[in-house]
């Protein structure tokens, strides 16, 4: 997972606007062709995939969510978030086509003068607004670097100042560290759907990450998505 993300960041910096990866990994060990990733890896890779341009389940053995019943309900909630973010991802995709700015961006893309960002290959921007820090370890603990600026904790709504390390953050399996640039306006689809064909453009809403945002559970998305 870490290696796949590193490759995606390099592609973005090399001019590739979009990136696809196999959730939760195409093959594994000890059996190359008959591997079955652990449930925690399945969720962690899904969480990361929600914030990439292309999310697909693919590998040497069946990777569909129903093949992982222990985490199927948790996977469903993250896929609900994926669909809710389709308007935002479409916006980022349109920007990518027009400007060449990748949907998946290394931190140095926006913070080239910050020497710390040059060495970070396990966090990324999704479009202009989201800072994503996938959990790579089974214990759910990782350090997160917040670049300069003001950030909103996606879950709590807490406002944080950047230019600092957040050390030893623990994220339960249902969550991963996720922050939004303060004052961002994110278009979302605030109703549950089974496919994009059910979406109607007139129902897209704006989710504002300013002083009015008091946490995910209190937002329009928290009404039907459970990330607790």
Phi, psi and omega in degrees: 000314179297318179294321178297315180297318179302318178296320179296321178295320178296320179297317179300320179285346181261007175104004178272120185284330185233157184212134177244147179214157182267114176269130358257051184109136185289318178217175181205195179237157005277344182256112186303314187264351183234029183286152174226104182302150178294157182298323181293321176296322180302313180291314183299320181287324175300314180303315178297317184296331179303330184255026174240163185295323182234125177239118177217145176265119187200143178179189183286340175231168182305134183239004182296150183305325181291348175280353181235070187299332181297330183237015183298317181293322178293319177300319180302319181295320179289328176287331171299318178296320178304312180294323179297330182270001181306317178299321178292316180294324176295321177297316179295324178294319178296319176298320181297319180295321184279331187243339186087359177287117183298152173294316177266118187233132171294154182300328181294343179298322180257347185225057186292342180267000178265109184298333179294320183296335180293339183254003183265119180233018178233019170227161178199160168273139165251106187065209182274337195259319191266136170249117188246132180232084182301146177273122185255346184250146183295336180281356176077012184250137174202159171270147178231132175260124174263116178293177182301152181116187177247138186234149178248126174294122186300325185274314187263336186084002179297138179265129183235143176272141183274186184079024184221157171267137169257111190269141171050050176286129175261129177240118174299165188302332183282354183223162168220156179302126185212127184227156181232137178300129184301140181075010174292147174243114187249118176287132182224159173256108192265036174221145178290137177223160178264340180200165181294337178297340179275351184281143177238129187303330181289351181259003177290134179242164177256128176255116185260126180261067179234206183295344181277346182275117184245021177121156185298315184298337179266359183272175179295334179280330180294347179292331185226003177238129182250107177248025182277000000 
